[in-house]
Amino acid sequence: MKEYRADKRAGKSTDETNQVLLAILAILLPPLAVYLKEGQINGKFWLSLVLTLLFWIPGVVYALLVVFDAI
């Protein structure tokens, strides 16, 4: 816990924390999670956007796969 607080004060962010936040974001706003993971607007972002607009659940599943590097 002390290490977490020290890292937080220093502005460091752990990969696990980022992964959890991206997973939560993938459920709420799938295209945004894909964009933040990829760092650019590319084919994965557009596919996530289309899947989310047409059918919510496939967009969430796809975003989770991208966030966890399964795709």
C-alpha positions in Angstrom: 0.0 0.0 0.0 2.8 2.4 0.8 4.4 1.6 -2.6 1.1 2.4 -4.3 0.9 5.8 -2.5 4.5 6.6 -3.3 4.0 5.8 -6.9 0.8 7.8 -7.0 2.6 10.9 -5.5 5.5 10.5 -7.9 3.1 10.3 -10.9 4.0 6.8 -11.8 1.2 4.5 -12.9 1.4 0.7 -12.8 0.5 -1.4 -15.8 -2.1 -3.3 -13.7 -3.9 -0.2 -12.8 -4.0 1.0 -16.4 -5.3 -2.5 -17.5 -8.1 -2.4 -14.9 -9.1 1.1 -15.9 -9.1 0.2 -19.6 -11.2 -2.9 -18.9 -13.8 -0.7 -17.1 -13.7 1.8 -19.9 -14.1 -1.0 -22.4 -17.4 -1.9 -20.8 -18.7 1.7 -20.7 -17.2 3.2 -23.9 -15.6 0.5 -26.0 -14.2 2.7 -28.8 -12.5 5.0 -26.3 -10.8 2.1 -24.6 -9.5 0.8 -27.9 -8.3 4.3 -28.9 -6.4 4.7 -25.6 -4.9 1.2 -25.9 -3.8 1.7 -29.5 -2.8 5.3 -29.2 -4.2 6.2 -32.6 -7.4 5.9 -34.7 -6.9 2.8 -36.8 -9.0 -0.1 -38.1 -9.4 -1.6 -34.6 -11.0 1.7 -33.4 -13.4 1.9 -36.4 -14.4 -1.8 -36.0 -15.1 -1.2 -32.3 -17.1 1.9 -33.1 -19.3 0.0 -35.7 -19.8 -3.0 -33.4 -20.7 -0.7 -30.5 -23.2 1.4 -32.6 -24.9 -1.7 -34.1 -24.8 -4.1 -31.2 -23.5 -3.1 -27.8 -22.3 -6.5 -26.5 -20.0 -7.4 -29.5 -18.4 -3.9 -29.2 -17.7 -4.6 -25.5 -16.3 -8.1 -26.2 -14.1 -6.8 -29.0 -12.8 -3.9 -26.9 -11.9 -6.3 -24.1 -10.0 -8.5 -26.5 -8.1 -5.5 -27.7 -7.4 -4.2 -24.2 -6.1 -7.6 -23.0 -4.0 -8.0 -26.2 -5.9 -11.1 -27.4 -6.2 -9.5 -30.8 
